[in-house]
Amino acid sequence: MAGHVTGRNGKDREISRFSRCEAGGGKPPSGGISRLPTSEGTALVEIADRVRRLVPSSHDPEKFHVEKSEIEHELRRLAREVR
């Protein structure tokens, strides 16, 4: 069962079970990330959280790019492990 939200553009869109799960309102999805071994699945959720918090800062602009590069490196490492 999926829900609906109004997006920034004023249009309704459906939210997936995964979105509700991340927000704390549902069970983990039956497909996708749950098929990965626990350590990789946990790592992907942690990376998703890091991406969500990733914003440029006028006080330390380099920090954004360093974090972005670290996230890219971690995603590529996980991709190699999953193959």
Summary of the structure (lengths in Angstrom):
residues: 83
radius of gyration: 15.7
end to end distance: 31.4
largest distance: 43.4
contacts: 166
relative contact order: 0.10
helix: 58%
strand: 10%
